[in-house]
Amino acid sequence: MRSYKDSNYVIAIQMSTILKGTLIFIAGLLSVFSMVGILTSFNPEYRITSNSLNQAASSVKGETLYKILALENRSFNQILTEEEQALPSFSSILFQVATNVSFEDPRSFLGRELPGFSIFDGDILVAGEGTDFTNMPIESVPPPEALESENEAQLKNVGDLKETNQKGGDVAPPLSTGNKKTVLLYFTHTRESYLPYLEGVTNPDSAMHSKINVTRVGEMVKTGLEDEGIGTSIDKTDVIQNLNHKGLDYWAAYQESRPLVQAAMTSNKDLLYMVDIHRDSQRRDMTTVTIGGIPYAKLAFVVGEEHPNYEQNLKLATELHKRLESKYKGISRGVIAKKGSGTNGKFNQDLSGNAMLLEFGGVDNTFEELERTADAFADVFAEYYWQAEKVDAPLKTPAVRQ
């Protein structure tokens, strides 16, 4: 110990105490770095995560960040009303972080505790007419036996179904892509079918078939787009059959359909849009609308939020939703965002800003209703497509992502 003394103070320095404190600090620092190294070296499935904190952070929207900027630069407030300038309550944010409960979303009170409730997870980014948390698209999982070919239901009501691979119009469209195929249609859940054509099947989750399914809707969309002069290719690879051969679970379907999109993007440099066509598991009253006295199957746009460029997919889906609502009031259920542990979260949309996932109708819709909707979508999409060309806004296919 050393001591220093002057006329007013006596200072004592215990060297052993300083040494001990330094060693503790170094040991603590090394422990922190070691722990971080161990945690980050785990495979993703074994890492410790906080779903509550993740959800709270992801709920911070651009508007909130803009308001925070406005606190430092008052000029930002010029485009905000007094009501919009108010920041969210700190207490409500703290409560949501601590409990994972949001008063704006009633599902959060019980949803995290009920097995299987995650199929209802999702955010309504743009609500269609009548769309709310009770009737959003359901990403259901069929029972294993429904995916086995030997257990397929007998077909019914298929005698009057017309061929879907024929051109619908005799008049050449005023605009055309020529020999270029600029739109790709494909099917991650290839066997999603419709109950009116399956003998003895009543369970929506079991509405699966290898022959009569959403690929037929894809043919309708293809015909509609080509009648509008838009060259369209269709990939009807049976993804579900591939899963069965590889012994993979149904949740791996997007992993299996991804190479199809990547191959198409690599082989076709003219490709601009990729549309993954699905069928919802909701019932008829939620997936059908009457327009001009005629029933149509409803559409729903699903956007995956778990990739950096999802805003581009959202912008495209929102624009098409608005155009559909303008010409075919009530046909679009809106734009639904999906993320989290109970869903894929990407849906291969990270491959392109022009990728879409469309839910065509539900399990109770007929092909007559679906064909009307396919024509309506082709009509609106063509307007959007040719307008983009007309205003000299070239749409380029982004590089294929792995």
C-alpha positions in Angstrom: 0.0 0.0 0.0 1.2 3.5 -0.8 0.0 6.7 0.9 0.3 10.3 -0.1 -0.1 13.1 2.5 -0.4 16.8 2.2 -1.6 19.4 4.7 -5.3 18.6 4.1 -5.7 15.0 2.8 -4.4 11.5 3.2 -4.8 9.2 0.1 -4.3 5.5 0.5 -4.0 3.2 -2.6 -4.4 -0.5 -2.1 -2.5 -2.0 -5.1 -3.9 -5.5 -4.5 -7.5 -4.1 -4.9 -6.6 -2.4 -8.1 -5.1 -5.6 -9.5 -8.1 -7.6 -8.4 -10.5 -5.2 -10.1 -8.5 -5.2 -13.3 -8.4 -9.0 -13.4 -12.2 -9.2 -12.7 -12.9 -6.7 -15.5 -10.7 -8.7 -18.0 -12.2 -12.0 -17.0 -15.7 -10.5 -17.4 -14.9 -9.1 -20.8 -13.4 -12.5 -22.0 -16.5 -14.2 -20.7 -18.8 -12.0 -22.7 -16.8 -12.5 -25.9 -16.7 -16.2 -25.2 -20.4 -16.5 -24.7 -21.2 -14.5 -27.8 -18.8 -16.7 -29.8 -20.5 -19.8 -28.5 -24.0 -18.6 -29.2 -23.2 -17.4 -32.7 -21.4 -20.6 -33.6 -24.6 -22.7 -33.1 -26.7 -23.7 -36.1 -29.7 -21.4 -36.5 -32.2 -23.9 -35.2 -30.3 -24.1 -31.9 -29.7 -20.5 -31.3 -31.5 -18.6 -28.5 -34.0 -16.2 -29.9 -36.6 -13.9 -28.4 -39.8 -14.0 -30.4 -41.3 -11.2 -28.2 -38.5 -8.8 -28.8 -38.5 -9.7 -32.5 -42.2 -9.0 -32.9 -41.9 -5.8 -30.9 -39.1 -4.5 -33.1 -40.7 -5.6 -36.3 -43.9 -3.7 -35.3 -41.9 -0.4 -35.4 -43.1 1.0 -38.7 -41.7 3.6 -41.0 -44.2 6.2 -39.8 -42.8 5.9 -36.3 -39.2 6.3 -37.5 -40.3 9.4 -39.5 -41.8 10.9 -36.4 -38.6 10.4 -34.4 -36.7 12.2 -37.1 -39.2 15.0 -36.9 -38.3 15.5 -33.3 -34.8 16.6 -34.4 -35.8 18.3 -37.6 -39.1 20.2 -37.3 -39.4 20.7 -41.1 -40.5 17.0 -41.3 -43.6 18.0 -39.4 -44.9 20.0 -42.3 -46.5 17.0 -44.0 -47.9 15.6 -40.8 -51.1 16.5 -39.1 -51.1 17.2 -35.3 -52.6 13.8 -34.8 -50.0 12.1 -36.9 -47.2 13.9 -35.1 -48.0 12.1 -31.8 -45.6 9.2 -31.0 -46.9 5.9 -29.8 -47.3 5.4 -26.1 -44.0 4.2 -24.4 -46.1 2.3 -21.9 -48.0 0.4 -24.6 -44.7 -0.5 -26.3 -43.2 -1.7 -23.0 -46.3 -3.7 -22.3 -46.1 -5.4 -25.7 -42.4 -6.3 -25.2 -43.1 -7.7 -21.7 -46.2 -9.7 -22.5 -46.3 -10.1 -26.3 -49.9 -8.8 -26.2 -51.1 -6.1 -28.5 -54.5 -4.5 -27.8 -54.8 -3.8 -31.5 -54.7 -7.5 -32.3 -57.0 -9.8 -30.3 -55.3 -12.9 -31.5 -52.3 -12.0 -29.4 -54.2 -12.7 -26.1 -54.5 -16.5 -26.7 -52.9 -17.1 -30.1 -49.4 -17.8 -28.8 -50.8 -20.4 -26.3 -53.1 -22.4 -28.6 -51.5 -25.2 -30.7 -52.1 -24.6 -34.4 -53.3 -21.1 -34.0 -50.2 -19.8 -35.9 -52.0 -20.6 -39.2 -54.1 -17.4 -38.5 -51.0 -15.3 -38.0 -50.5 -12.5 -40.5 -50.9 -8.7 -40.9 -53.6 -7.1 -43.0 -51.5 -4.5 -44.9 -54.3 -3.6 -47.3 -57.8 -4.7 -46.3 -60.2 -5.8 -49.0 -64.0 -5.4 -48.6 -65.0 -7.4 -45.5 -61.5 -8.6 -44.7 -60.6 -8.8 -41.0 -58.6 -11.1 -38.7 -61.4 -13.7 -38.7 -61.3 -14.5 -42.4 -57.7 -14.0 -43.5 -56.2 -16.7 -45.8 -55.3 -19.9 -44.0 -52.1 -21.8 -44.8 -53.4 -25.2 -43.7 -51.5 -28.4 -43.7 -53.2 -31.4 -45.3 -53.2 -34.8 -43.4 -50.4 -37.1 -44.8 -53.0 -39.5 -46.3 -54.5 -36.8 -48.4 -51.1 -36.5 -50.2 -50.8 -40.2 -51.1 -51.9 -41.0 -54.7 -53.6 -44.3 -53.6 -55.9 -42.4 -51.3 -57.1 -39.8 -53.8 -60.8 -39.1 -54.0 -62.9 -40.0 -57.0 -63.7 -37.1 -59.2 -67.2 -35.7 -59.8 -68.7 -32.8 -61.8 -65.9 -32.9 -64.3 -67.8 -34.0 -67.4 -68.6 -30.5 -68.5 -65.2 -28.9 -67.8 -63.9 -27.5 -71.0 -60.3 -27.5 -72.1 -58.3 -24.7 -70.5 -55.2 -24.7 -72.8 -57.0 -23.1 -75.8 -56.7 -19.5 -76.8 -59.8 -17.6 -75.7 -59.9 -14.8 -78.3 -59.8 -14.7 -82.1 -58.8 -11.1 -82.4 -55.1 -10.2 -82.2 -54.3 -8.0 -79.2 -53.2 -4.4 -80.0 -50.0 -4.9 -77.9 -47.9 -8.0 -77.7 -44.6 -9.3 -76.3 -44.1 -11.4 -79.4 -42.2 -14.5 -78.8 -41.0 -13.3 -75.3 -42.4 -15.1 -72.3 -42.4 -12.4 -69.6 -44.6 -14.1 -67.0 -44.1 -17.4 -65.2 -46.9 -19.2 -63.5 -46.1 -22.0 -61.1 -47.6 -23.9 -58.1 -45.8 -24.5 -54.8 -48.9 -26.4 -53.4 -49.6 -28.1 -56.7 -52.4 -30.4 -55.5 -54.6 -27.9 -53.8 -58.0 -28.7 -55.2 -61.7 -27.7 -54.8 -64.4 -29.7 -52.9 -67.1 -29.5 -55.7 -65.0 -31.9 -57.7 -63.9 -34.4 -55.0 -66.3 -37.3 -54.2 -66.8 -37.8 -50.5 -64.4 -35.2 -49.3 -65.7 -32.6 -46.8 -62.6 -31.6 -44.8 -61.1 -28.5 -46.4 -57.6 -29.6 -45.4 -58.1 -32.8 -47.4 -59.1 -31.1 -50.6 -56.0 -32.3 -52.6 -55.8 -34.0 -56.0 -53.1 -34.7 -58.5 -55.2 -34.1 -61.6 -58.0 -31.5 -60.8 -56.3 -28.7 -58.8 -54.9 -25.2 -59.0 -52.8 -25.9 -62.1 -56.1 -25.7 -64.0 -56.6 -22.2 -62.7 -53.0 -21.4 -63.9 -54.1 -22.5 -67.4 -57.0 -20.1 -67.2 -54.7 -17.2 -66.2 -52.2 -18.1 -68.9 -55.0 -18.0 -71.5 -56.2 -14.7 -70.2 -52.7 -13.1 -70.2 -51.9 -14.4 -73.7 -55.2 -13.0 -75.0 -53.9 -9.6 -73.7 -50.7 -10.1 -75.7 -48.5 -11.1 -72.7 -46.3 -14.1 -73.3 -46.7 -16.5 -70.4 -45.1 -19.8 -69.5 -46.4 -22.3 -67.0 -44.5 -24.8 -64.9 -46.9 -27.5 -63.6 -44.1 -29.6 -61.9 -45.8 -31.6 -59.1 -44.0 -30.2 -56.1 -46.0 -32.4 -53.7 -44.9 -35.6 -55.6 -41.3 -34.4 -55.3 -41.8 -34.0 -51.5 -43.2 -37.5 -51.3 -40.3 -39.0 -53.2 -37.7 -37.2 -51.0 -39.6 -37.9 -47.8 -39.9 -34.2 -47.0 -42.6 -32.6 -44.9 -45.3 -30.4 -46.5 -43.6 -27.3 -45.0 -40.7 -27.9 -47.3 -42.8 -27.2 -50.4 -41.3 -23.7 -50.9 -37.8 -25.1 -50.6 -38.7 -27.5 -53.4 -40.4 -25.0 -55.7 -37.5 -22.5 -55.4 -35.3 -24.2 -57.9 -38.1 -24.1 -60.5 -38.2 -20.3 -60.3 -34.4 -20.0 -60.2 -34.1 -22.2 -63.3 -36.7 -20.1 -65.2 -35.0 -16.9 -64.3 -31.6 -18.2 -65.5 -32.9 -19.7 -68.7 -35.3 -16.9 -69.7 -33.8 -13.4 -69.7 -37.1 -11.9 -70.8 -38.9 -13.1 -67.6 -40.3 -10.2 -65.5 -43.0 -11.6 -63.3 -43.4 -14.8 -61.2 -46.8 -15.8 -60.0 -47.3 -18.6 -57.5 -50.9 -19.7 -57.6 -52.6 -21.2 -54.6 -56.1 -22.0 -53.2 -57.3 -20.9 -49.8 -58.8 -23.2 -47.2 -61.5 -20.7 -46.2 -65.1 -21.5 -47.0 -67.4 -20.1 -49.7 -68.9 -17.2 -47.8 -65.4 -15.7 -47.4 -64.0 -16.5 -50.8 -66.9 -15.6 -53.1 -68.3 -12.3 -54.3 -71.2 -11.4 -56.6 -70.5 -8.8 -59.2 -73.2 -7.7 -61.6 -75.3 -10.7 -60.4 -72.6 -13.2 -61.3 -70.4 -15.1 -58.7 -66.7 -14.7 -58.8 -64.0 -16.4 -56.7 -62.1 -13.9 -54.6 -58.4 -13.2 -54.8 -55.9 -12.6 -52.0 -52.3 -11.3 -52.3 -49.9 -12.8 -49.8 -46.5 -11.1 -49.2 -43.7 -12.6 -47.2 -42.0 -10.1 -44.9 -38.9 -12.0 -44.0 -36.5 -10.7 -46.6 -35.0 -7.2 -47.2 -36.8 -6.3 -50.4 -40.4 -7.2 -49.5 -41.5 -3.6 -50.0 -41.2 -4.1 -53.8 -43.5 -7.1 -53.6 -45.9 -5.2 -51.4 -45.9 -2.2 -53.8 -46.8 -4.5 -56.7 -49.5 -6.4 -54.8 -51.1 -3.1 -53.5 -51.2 -1.6 -56.9 -52.9 -4.6 -58.4 -55.3 -4.8 -55.5 -56.4 -1.2 -56.0 -56.9 -1.7 -59.8 -58.9 -4.9 -59.2 -61.1 -3.1 -56.6 -61.6 -0.2 -59.1 -63.0 -2.5 -61.9 -64.3 -5.5 -60.0 -65.5 -4.2 -56.6 -65.1 -6.7 -53.8 -63.1 -9.3 -55.8 -59.8 -8.7 -53.8 -59.6 -9.7 -50.2 -56.6 -7.4 -49.9 -52.8 -7.8 -49.2 -51.8 -10.0 -46.3 -48.3 -10.1 -44.9 -46.9 -13.3 -43.4 -43.9 -13.9 -41.2 -42.8 -15.8 -38.1 -42.3 -19.4 -37.0 -45.6 -20.7 -38.3 -45.1 -19.8 -42.0 -42.4 -19.6 -44.7 -42.0 -15.8 -44.5 -40.4 -15.5 -48.0 -42.5 -17.6 -50.4 -39.6 -17.3 -52.9 -40.4 -13.6 -53.3 -36.9 -12.6 -52.3 -35.9 -13.8 -55.8 -37.6 -10.9 -57.4 -39.4 -7.6 -56.6 -42.0 -8.8 -59.2 -42.9 -12.0 -57.5 -46.4 -12.7 -56.3 -48.3 -15.3 -54.3 -52.0 -15.3 -55.2 -54.8 -17.2 -53.5 -57.5 -18.0 -56.1 -60.8 -18.7 -54.3 -61.3 -21.2 -51.6 -62.2 -24.9 -51.3 -65.8 -24.4 -52.2 -65.4 -22.4 -55.4 -66.2 -23.8 -58.9 -64.0 -23.5 -62.0 -66.7 -21.3 -63.6 -66.2 -18.8 -60.8 -62.4 -19.2 -60.9 -62.3 -18.6 -64.6 -64.2 -15.3 -64.3 -61.6 -14.3 -61.7 -58.7 -15.5 -63.8 -60.0 -13.3 -66.7 -60.5 -10.3 -64.3 -56.9 -10.7 -63.0 -55.6 -11.0 -66.6 -57.5 -7.9 -67.6 -56.2 -5.7 -64.7 -52.7 -7.1 -64.8 -52.5 -6.3 -68.6 -53.5 -2.7 -67.9 -50.8 -2.4 -65.3 -48.2 -4.2 -67.5 -48.7 -2.2 -70.7 -49.0 1.1 -68.8 -45.5 0.4 -67.2 -44.2 -0.2 -70.7 -45.9 2.9 -72.1 -44.4 5.3 -69.6 -40.9 3.9 -70.4 -40.5 2.2 -67.0 -38.5 -0.9 -68.1 -39.0 -3.9 -65.8 -35.7 -5.8 -65.4 -35.3 -9.2 -64.0 -33.1 -9.1 -61.0 -30.2 -11.4 -60.5 -31.1 -14.9 -59.3 -30.6 -15.2 -55.5 -29.5 -18.4 -53.9 
